[in-house]
Amino acid sequence: MKDSFDRFDLDRMRNDPDNYIWGIFYFNPRDDRTILPKRNKLLGWTLNFAKTETYLFLILIFALGWLVSKI
């Protein structure tokens, strides 16, 4: 069963330094979001590296970049 979190809990998890590897890679298996705002929302978005979808997304981005460079 998945946890359901309200906006406050999601913001608290996003801002918790314990959910970051080396201070830059967000890694939280309890957070269902794959793409979420960075700690400072003005700086854009980050990926949740605890989710398989993140790695599939990165592979897709690199594959598209490689494909475009070959055209």
Buried (B, 14 or more C-beta within 10 A) or exposed (E): EEEEBEEEEBBEBBEEEEBBEEEEBBBBEEBBBBEBBEBEEEEEEBBBBBBEEBEEBEEEEEEEEEEEEEE
